[in-house]
Amino acid sequence: METPPEPSEGEWDFYWCDVSWLRENFDHTYMDEHVRISHFRNHYELTRKNYMVKNLKRFRKQLEREAGKLEAAKCDFFPKTFEMPCEYHLFVEEFRKNPGITWIMKPVARSQGKGIFLFRRLKDIMDWRKGNAGKKLTSLEAQPARSTANPSGSHDARSSDDQKEDIPVENYVAQRYIENPYLIGGRKFDLRVYVLVMSYIPLRAWLYRDGFARFSNTRFTLSSIDDQYVHLTNVAVQKTSPDYHPKKGCKWMLQRFRQYLASKHGPEAVETLFSDMDNIFIRSLQSVQKVIISDKHCFELYGYDILIDQDLKPWLLEVNASPSLTASSQEDYELKTCLLEDTLHVVDMEARLTGREKRVGGFDLMWNDGPVSREEGPPDLSGMGNFVTNTHLGCVNDRKKQLRQLFRSLQGQKKASS
């Protein structure tokens, strides 16, 4: 998808901007009440790998203080992570406690799988550290303060919008590698799920029904940790594989994935897994709720990357600020055009909605200053016994029928009131 032309000096109403435009222009641009742009100004609190982990760790500690260890344990959905180089000594301590396990190193703000490597020996990371000493990696002085405009958040594996930014100091995270991923056909995969946030204060978040599983092209093994075709599911990486088939691609739609799991493990296990994923979306957003600048002009469509392990436990790998809208197949094209159209319906520049809708196209309202119930009417939160969250990830998405009904009923309401 090409980057749109930047708004001229003239009037404009809506801009699907990239984060570099936001950083350079947000503070110098006057925006009328109705104007909307596609990022929160400090989105990087959630979309840079190191900040995401810092915020989640802080939120987990807060929950433990305020609600106890049981509640805090609901945040245990990200692998043990250390920021490099500033937490190097803490990492070494942890590394020596668990010799022989696999770790993965990721640059905090690069894309397309660049710079990522797996390792099991401390020598590998010491070589990395020495090799990068000339790049100021051992100095944090040049890193911009978090309160000011910041280099781009982690970007999607395939997004080209924001990859040309100059990052003065490149930090990494060292993360415990999930050694027991759930495999289908012997191959590793992760899930891409879309969450639309319209406001942080109060938190108002929508979950899209469609998404996809991205597969690696080569069967999974831990005996070759240097083979990126085994361990990285990024399409940008996989499509360079010698035996990659462009027509077949390496994606499953989420509906197909959900049906596969239900046939293997039964519907209850699948409900539990998808409920655990709902927990990831909400807790991660709550972890940054107090630090994100919730400007009325801003909304954000996030791309969540989730890995499932053999115990059907979901792990949050990262959150993308610029999920790719480039299609790699006809199915992918249809998903992304519908996703964009439905995003515009929820943003509602024409003010056609009432604000009480719980579904718009493929989006279901998941959180509206509190959990949203599937049942009609105000939810009874007293017992929470029969409460079911209004999420339908991987379920049937009859969006065209829903949109027709929605706008027909809205027109009827307008006629009745006029």
Phi and psi in degrees as a GROMACS rama.xvg file:
@    title "Ramachandran Plot"
@    xaxis  label "Phi"
@    yaxis  label "Psi"
@TYPE xy
-74.616  148.249  GLU-2
-69.2057  130.686  THR-3
-69.3413  158.589  PRO-4
-63.3455  146.913  PRO-5
-71.3349  148.529  GLU-6
-58.8002  137.235  PRO-7
-78.4314  -174.456  SER-8
-65.5656  -17.1145  GLU-9
-73.606  -173.55  GLY-10
-76.1786  147.09  GLU-11
-149.961  158.008  TRP-12
-114.796  -32.5792  ASP-13
-145.066  133.668  PHE-14
-138.757  120.032  TYR-15
-87.0986  82.0826  TRP-16
-88.5947  160.279  CYS-17
-92.4719  166.843  ASP-18
-70.3194  -23.0836  VAL-19
-68.505  -38.0311  SER-20
-62.0636  -42.6465  TRP-21
-58.5958  -46.9533  LEU-22
-63.2032  -38.656  ARG-23
-83.2573  -27.9216  GLU-24
-117.313  -21.098  ASN-25
-54.7338  -47.53  PHE-26
-73.5491  -10.0497  ASP-27
-114.636  10.4102  HIS-28
-116.29  124.817  THR-29
-81.0538  133.053  TYR-30
-126.672  127.774  MET-31
-62.8875  163.987  ASP-32
-49.518  -43.1878  GLU-33
-83.3717  -10.0908  HIS-34
-68.0814  142.337  VAL-35
-131.219  139.555  ARG-36
-129.53  158.122  ILE-37
-91.5243  15.8143  SER-38
-143.793  151.09  HIS-39
-81.4939  145.099  PHE-40
-63.6492  -33.0891  ARG-41
-113.872  49.5231  ASN-42
-53.6657  -26.9168  HIS-43
-62.1141  -16.4019  TYR-44
-59.7715  -26.7409  GLU-45
-107.653  -27.3821  LEU-46
-102.34  -2.57779  THR-47
-97.7809  132.267  ARG-48
-56.1114  -41.5288  LYS-49
-71.2458  -39.8669  ASN-50
-70.3261  -38.4591  TYR-51
-56.5785  -46.8777  MET-52
-67.1181  -42.0886  VAL-53
-58.3364  -45.3166  LYS-54
-66.6465  -39.0667  ASN-55
-67.6861  -40.1632  LEU-56
-63.0921  -43.7413  LYS-57
-63.5847  -41.7705  ARG-58
-65.1505  -38.9046  PHE-59
-63.4968  -42.0107  ARG-60
-63.5017  -40.6556  LYS-61
-61.9726  -44.1395  GLN-62
-63.2172  -38.4634  LEU-63
-64.227  -40.6283  GLU-64
-66.6027  -43.7999  ARG-65
-88.2758  -30.9521  GLU-66
-130.648  -2.93138  ALA-67
98.6186  170.428  GLY-68
-67.0943  -31.905  LYS-69
-63.2539  -42.9171  LEU-70
-69.2825  -40.6339  GLU-71
-63.3822  -31.2225  ALA-72
-64.6556  -18.9636  ALA-73
-69.7082  -8.77303  LYS-74
-97.2455  5.9206  CYS-75
-83.8726  61.776  ASP-76
-124.979  13.6107  PHE-77
-125.928  143.25  PHE-78
-65.1355  156.412  PRO-79
-57.6288  126.817  LYS-80
-135.192  141.448  THR-81
-129.461  139.641  PHE-82
-86.8905  133.749  GLU-83
-111.473  138.89  MET-84
-93.1914  -3.88952  PRO-85
-67.7627  -23.8226  CYS-86
-110.157  26.6513  GLU-87
-57.4443  -45.0757  TYR-88
-68.3783  -36.0921  HIS-89
-64.8938  -39.5063  LEU-90
-62.1697  -46.717  PHE-91
-58.57  -40.9707  VAL-92
-59.3744  -47.1325  GLU-93
-66.9177  -39.8369  GLU-94
-59.5088  -41.9154  PHE-95
-73.5708  -21.6816  ARG-96
-71.5769  -30.4414  LYS-97
-127.139  69.2933  ASN-98
-66.4035  146.579  PRO-99
93.1892  -13.2551  GLY-100
-81.7503  164.049  ILE-101
-96.6598  136.814  THR-102
-119.435  157.56  TRP-103
-126.275  133.655  ILE-104
-104.662  130.058  MET-105
-132.493  132.802  LYS-106
-67.3299  140.995  PRO-107
-71.0004  -21.1635  VAL-108
-140.448  39.4537  ALA-109
-117.903  170.162  ARG-110
-132.317  177.123  SER-111
60.71  24.8435  GLN-112
75.7205  7.01623  GLY-113
-69.2195  138.087  LYS-114
81.1524  -1.76676  GLY-115
-86.3405  136.456  ILE-116
-149.076  155.696  PHE-117
-103.01  151.327  LEU-118
-154.308  158.049  PHE-119
-128.522  -10.0611  ARG-120
-114.448  143.205  ARG-121
-64.6652  -28.6967  LEU-122
-57.8883  -37.9  LYS-123
-61.9812  -40.6936  ASP-124
-78.2772  -28.9977  ILE-125
-69.3866  -36.8929  MET-126
-64.2895  -42.2916  ASP-127
-59.5665  -43.0713  TRP-128
-64.4578  -43.9452  ARG-129
-65.6156  -43.576  LYS-130
-62.5718  -26.4018  GLY-131
-102.245  1.96274  ASN-132
-59.7461  -35.4007  ALA-133
-70.6152  -13.231  GLY-134
-97.9593  19.3328  LYS-135
65.7863  21.5017  LYS-136
-69.5027  -19.0658  LEU-137
-90.264  3.26905  THR-138
-116.732  132.265  SER-139
-102.903  2.46817  LEU-140
-63.7713  -34.8404  GLU-141
-82.4075  -4.33492  ALA-142
-72.087  131.191  GLN-143
-64.5374  147.107  PRO-144
-64.72  149.453  ALA-145
-70.475  -19.983  ARG-146
-80.7323  -14.6489  SER-147
-102.834  179.412  THR-148
-58.9715  140.86  ALA-149
-127.568  154.715  ASN-150
-56.5395  160.379  PRO-151
-51.313  150.262  SER-152
-73.1386  174.41  GLY-153
-62.0478  134.224  SER-154
-106.649  163.323  HIS-155
-63.1403  152.338  ASP-156
-57.4298  -24.7406  ALA-157
-121.278  5.19343  ARG-158
-81.4601  135.654  SER-159
-108.036  -0.816412  SER-160
-59.9868  -42.6219  ASP-161
-122.486  26.4148  ASP-162
-90.2585  -1.6256  GLN-163
-98.0921  12.4445  LYS-164
-78.3791  144.897  GLU-165
-90.5114  121.363  ASP-166
-106.295  114.921  ILE-167
-62.1331  -38.5294  PRO-168
-130.972  128.816  VAL-169
-98.0005  111.874  GLU-170
-94.836  157.201  ASN-171
-123.047  165.272  TYR-172
-119.679  140.647  VAL-173
-102.824  123.288  ALA-174
-129.11  139.406  GLN-175
-62.7133  127.677  ARG-176
-79.1635  135.863  TYR-177
-75.6588  104.838  ILE-178
-84.2397  -10.3062  GLU-179
-121.642  56.6192  ASN-180
-66.2576  150.512  PRO-181
-67.957  131.83  TYR-182
-113.635  144.646  LEU-183
-124.579  120.783  ILE-184
63.629  28.1196  GLY-185
78.273  3.83212  GLY-186
-111.356  146.797  ARG-187
-80.6622  152.145  LYS-188
-152.708  162.471  PHE-189
-131.755  169.209  ASP-190
-108.094  139.71  LEU-191
-107.863  120.399  ARG-192
-125.611  142.673  VAL-193
-107.632  128.076  TYR-194
-124.81  128.43  VAL-195
-108.312  120.258  LEU-196
-107.514  120.682  VAL-197
-93.5536  -21.9581  MET-198
-163.201  145.903  SER-199
-98.6881  -30.3274  TYR-200
-127.501  100.523  ILE-201
-74.5638  160.519  PRO-202
-71.765  122.156  LEU-203
-133.346  109.167  ARG-204
-131.28  140.041  ALA-205
-116.318  143.934  TRP-206
-114.35  130.797  LEU-207
-84.8159  140.415  TYR-208
-70.7725  -32.6544  ARG-209
-95.1756  158.334  ASP-210
-179.459  -165.288  GLY-211
-154.406  160.729  PHE-212
-99.2343  132.696  ALA-213
-106.736  121.479  ARG-214
-100.49  149.573  PHE-215
-77.9379  159.043  SER-216
-88.7573  -13.0668  ASN-217
-122.876  143.645  THR-218
-59.9349  144.96  ARG-219
-75.9088  136.208  PHE-220
-154.041  146.864  THR-221
-93.8549  1.38725  LEU-222
-82.2371  -14.6935  SER-223
-127.733  83.4831  SER-224
-77.6748  -6.03207  ILE-225
-91.1951  -4.96179  ASP-226
-88.9308  105.98  ASP-227
-68.4679  -23.643  GLN-228
-70.5383  -17.9276  TYR-229
-85.9387  -42.7389  VAL-230
-103.86  -23.0464  HIS-231
-106.754  126.407  LEU-232
-94.0754  0.795558  THR-233
-54.0348  130.438  ASN-234
-60.9069  -36.8462  VAL-235
-59.8754  -32.6075  ALA-236
-78.868  -49.981  VAL-237
-63.7022  -33.2573  GLN-238
-72.7357  -8.92872  LYS-239
-90.7545  -2.43046  THR-240
-65.8256  139.86  SER-241
-58.1032  -32.0779  PRO-242
-106.056  25.6091  ASP-243
-75.2959  132.731  TYR-244
-105.406  109.519  HIS-245
-57.2157  -37.2833  PRO-246
-71.2744  -38.7781  LYS-247
-73.2684  -38.7315  LYS-248
66.3526  -162.851  GLY-249
-143.691  42.1074  CYS-250
-129.887  147.445  LYS-251
-118.62  140.193  TRP-252
-69.3334  152.197  MET-253
-61.9215  -31.9764  LEU-254
-60.7222  -43.5707  GLN-255
-64.5959  -42.2608  ARG-256
-62.2149  -44.4308  PHE-257
-63.4043  -42.3652  ARG-258
-63.381  -40.4945  GLN-259
-60.6577  -48.1958  TYR-260
-62.7396  -41.0736  LEU-261
-62.6444  -38.4078  ALA-262
-69.2467  -29.0407  SER-263
-86.5645  -39.9726  LYS-264
-121.387  -6.99716  HIS-265
90.3968  153.63  GLY-266
-63.8653  -31.2819  PRO-267
-65.2215  -44.6066  GLU-268
-61.8976  -37.1978  ALA-269
-68.9597  -42.5  VAL-270
-58.2482  -42.9767  GLU-271
-62.4897  -45.6514  THR-272
-59.5847  -47.7107  LEU-273
-70.7506  -28.9926  PHE-274
-68.2368  -38.0648  SER-275
-64.384  -33.5721  ASP-276
-69.4738  -39.9958  MET-277
-54.3574  -42.7531  ASP-278
-59.2214  -40.877  ASN-279
-61.3704  -45.9424  ILE-280
-61.3745  -48.0062  PHE-281
-69.6443  -46.9933  ILE-282
-63.7595  -38.639  ARG-283
-65.8166  -39.3385  SER-284
-68.2796  -39.9111  LEU-285
-64.3783  -30.8758  GLN-286
-66.1622  -23.4458  SER-287
-112.001  3.848  VAL-288
-57.8416  -37.9943  GLN-289
-84.6795  -12.5273  LYS-290
-106.19  -23.7307  VAL-291
-70.4532  135.981  ILE-292
-79.3672  106.045  ILE-293
-86.8289  85.3339  SER-294
-87.5711  138.536  ASP-295
-64.6441  -18.3571  LYS-296
-82.4282  -12.1242  HIS-297
-104.271  145.492  CYS-298
-140.824  170.154  PHE-299
-151.896  132.949  GLU-300
-101.931  109.414  LEU-301
-94.9903  145.968  TYR-302
-107.056  108.905  GLY-303
-87.5942  135.429  TYR-304
-108.789  117.461  ASP-305
-121.143  133.435  ILE-306
-109.379  137.649  LEU-307
-104.422  134.511  ILE-308
-98.5346  179.525  ASP-309
-63.9589  -21.0057  GLN-310
-88.4642  10.4058  ASP-311
59.645  37.1154  LEU-312
-100.217  127.982  LYS-313
-85.9587  141.514  PRO-314
-121.745  136.45  TRP-315
-85.0124  119.281  LEU-316
-90.3198  -49.4859  LEU-317
-167.237  167.546  GLU-318
-122.323  126.805  VAL-319
-98.0026  133.181  ASN-320
-80.8711  -24.8346  ALA-321
-128.983  69.9155  SER-322
-59.3744  137.468  PRO-323
-60.476  135.343  SER-324
-111.765  16.6406  LEU-325
-86.5948  134.755  THR-326
-94.7069  140.172  ALA-327
-108.305  0.168236  SER-328
-161.275  171.09  SER-329
-62.999  -41.3703  GLN-330
-59.5441  -43.5258  GLU-331
-63.6498  -41.8334  ASP-332
-60.9115  -46.211  TYR-333
-63.5664  -43.0421  GLU-334
-57.5624  -49.0873  LEU-335
-74.3101  -33.3896  LYS-336
-68.2789  -39.1917  THR-337
-67.5058  -39.2854  CYS-338
-59.3666  -45.9124  LEU-339
-64.4779  -44.8098  LEU-340
-61.2952  -44.0301  GLU-341
-68.9471  -33.2265  ASP-342
-59.9879  -44.3513  THR-343
-65.299  -34.7565  LEU-344
-63.2566  -42.0693  HIS-345
-70.4057  -41.8417  VAL-346
-60.442  -36.2503  VAL-347
58.3536  59.4416  ASP-348
-61.5614  -27.2072  MET-349
-86.1473  -2.49667  GLU-350
56.2713  47.2736  ALA-351
-89.9948  -23.0836  ARG-352
-85.9984  162.255  LEU-353
-90.0507  -20.0261  THR-354
93.1348  -4.87739  GLY-355
-105.682  3.48494  ARG-356
-67.8901  142.067  GLU-357
-108.685  -7.99846  LYS-358
-146.229  134.592  ARG-359
-135.822  107.527  VAL-360
62.3449  -122.573  GLY-361
-90.5533  0.35116  GLY-362
-95.2115  134.475  PHE-363
-113.357  132.853  ASP-364
-70.6364  115.305  LEU-365
-95.994  -34.192  MET-366
-146.757  128.756  TRP-367
-138.039  77.5579  ASN-368
59.7146  27.7953  ASP-369
152.752  165.641  GLY-370
-64.7821  145.069  PRO-371
-104.009  131.298  VAL-372
-86.2342  149.428  SER-373
-68.5572  -28.0061  ARG-374
-70.8605  152.592  GLU-375
-75.7271  157.227  GLU-376
84.625  174.739  GLY-377
-67.8293  136.114  PRO-378
-72.2924  145.945  PRO-379
-93.3235  102.754  ASP-380
-92.1697  1.863  LEU-381
-63.6981  -50.4844  SER-382
-97.0647  -29.8844  GLY-383
60.2792  8.54411  MET-384
-63.965  -49.5306  GLY-385
-99.0636  12.6356  ASN-386
-74.0822  125.819  PHE-387
-123.487  126.021  VAL-388
-65.6593  145.588  THR-389
-79.2411  62.8911  ASN-390
-126.477  144.064  THR-391
-139.893  46.2597  HIS-392
-64.8563  127.708  LEU-393
77.964  7.45716  GLY-394
-94.052  175.784  CYS-395
-58.1089  133.916  VAL-396
-115.766  82.6  ASN-397
-87.0591  58.0083  ASP-398
-64.0989  -39.2273  ARG-399
-62.6519  -45.5896  LYS-400
-61.1467  -44.1634  LYS-401
-63.8608  -42.7091  GLN-402
-64.9422  -40.0764  LEU-403
-60.8097  -46.1519  ARG-404
-63.9798  -42.7664  GLN-405
-61.1817  -51.7807  LEU-406
-73.7208  -27.1454  PHE-407
-64.9905  -44.6823  ARG-408
-67.7788  -34.8303  SER-409
-67.5168  -39.4565  LEU-410
-64.0234  -40.1189  GLN-411
-61.9375  -41.0075  GLY-412
-64.015  -40.3334  GLN-413
-65.2974  -42.2468  LYS-414
-63.4596  -41.0313  LYS-415
-65.3517  -34.6955  ALA-416
-83.8466  -16.5521  SER-417
